[in-house]
């Protein structure tokens, strides 16, 4: 009798699961994506087939199969499989799992695979608890995280683990899962006999940005909304099931820094279309526009510099406008500044100059201020000889005098032959010519 009730409870639990959970792969053949490390002959597939899982960290965006692959390991390993979620577990639960694994190993020789979902949610001290048992092989750790492990995990744990980076699943593979879910009567939506247009499936596979879970959730909403009506799941139904697209973006993690890097490098590389895309993506994801304004100002000075001095003026004006008007209108001056910087002539000569000078200050003997350049506007300065011999440039008809302003011969600023900096280069060449003539 008890067995009957157990079966019924399992059936109820299974039916209550969302489609994405029901359609989790039951074998490596059903698993999609991640062919770069799970394809035939690849490292992780060989480890799984040989049941030789060492400590591994699965890192990547949501919906790419990290938990599904951990469950496949659980189903196929001869080791004991234990599971924790770092968001709901503390040191007490972690120590209990590790102690049980140690007793199991010492008592029967059986090893334990410990899966910790959302591993990045453990703080440093909690992660440190894992180290001795991972080091000694008491447990084989399988950690799943959406955060870059080199930032979110302690270095000793990273160094003891093999890292596998999960990538967004290609749209074609997501589409195949959607088709399978529509036909599968046991786990999917097959019992509803729903017909779906190719256009609708293509839309769902593409709009979900490589997240299989999100695509299956949208399919389930769309399918159940028309179940029994005889209506075809067309593009309009698919679009309605999505409502507003959720953008994968972590304001404190990889996505923030990677998108900012792409924006800056696109401006530096003179690609206004790419720069506008990364600006729009960050704004749409909720990035602080003041952060973007600061990066744009820096790019104007660092990458355009004196090749077009107007770039810094415009970038600074966009930053002030951002503070003044806020979202959503501030996207307009930000876009103006981004496209201007992207299409402006480029020079990092002034940026390179200050870096070189600061390096000399850090590593070489400090140059004293020459006496003729020292402040002479206080009592006693003349007695010390400060300012003696200084020549006021404006007293010269040319507005320039041959005078030493550093005390040693060093060159830091080397303007390029692009944009306005080409004119600066000509001016410096003229000054050098005059200096040579004066010395002669």
Secondary structure as GFF3:
##gff-version 3
##sequence-region A 1 440
A	DSSP	alpha_helix	2	16	.	.	.	ID=ss1
A	DSSP	alpha_helix	19	22	.	.	.	ID=ss2
A	DSSP	alpha_helix	35	38	.	.	.	ID=ss3
A	DSSP	alpha_helix	43	49	.	.	.	ID=ss4
A	DSSP	beta_strand	56	59	.	.	.	ID=ss5
A	DSSP	alpha_helix	66	76	.	.	.	ID=ss6
A	DSSP	beta_strand	80	85	.	.	.	ID=ss7
A	DSSP	alpha_helix	91	108	.	.	.	ID=ss8
A	DSSP	beta_strand	112	117	.	.	.	ID=ss9
A	DSSP	three_ten_helix	119	121	.	.	.	ID=ss10
A	DSSP	alpha_helix	124	136	.	.	.	ID=ss11
A	DSSP	beta_strand	139	145	.	.	.	ID=ss12
A	DSSP	alpha_helix	149	152	.	.	.	ID=ss13
A	DSSP	alpha_helix	155	159	.	.	.	ID=ss14
A	DSSP	beta_strand	162	165	.	.	.	ID=ss15
A	DSSP	alpha_helix	171	183	.	.	.	ID=ss16
A	DSSP	three_ten_helix	190	192	.	.	.	ID=ss17
A	DSSP	alpha_helix	198	207	.	.	.	ID=ss18
A	DSSP	alpha_helix	212	226	.	.	.	ID=ss19
A	DSSP	alpha_helix	235	242	.	.	.	ID=ss20
A	DSSP	alpha_helix	254	268	.	.	.	ID=ss21
A	DSSP	alpha_helix	272	284	.	.	.	ID=ss22
A	DSSP	alpha_helix	289	299	.	.	.	ID=ss23
A	DSSP	pi_helix	300	304	.	.	.	ID=ss24
A	DSSP	three_ten_helix	305	308	.	.	.	ID=ss25
A	DSSP	alpha_helix	310	325	.	.	.	ID=ss26
A	DSSP	alpha_helix	330	343	.	.	.	ID=ss27
A	DSSP	alpha_helix	349	363	.	.	.	ID=ss28
A	DSSP	three_ten_helix	371	373	.	.	.	ID=ss29
A	DSSP	three_ten_helix	393	395	.	.	.	ID=ss30
A	DSSP	alpha_helix	419	439	.	.	.	ID=ss31
###
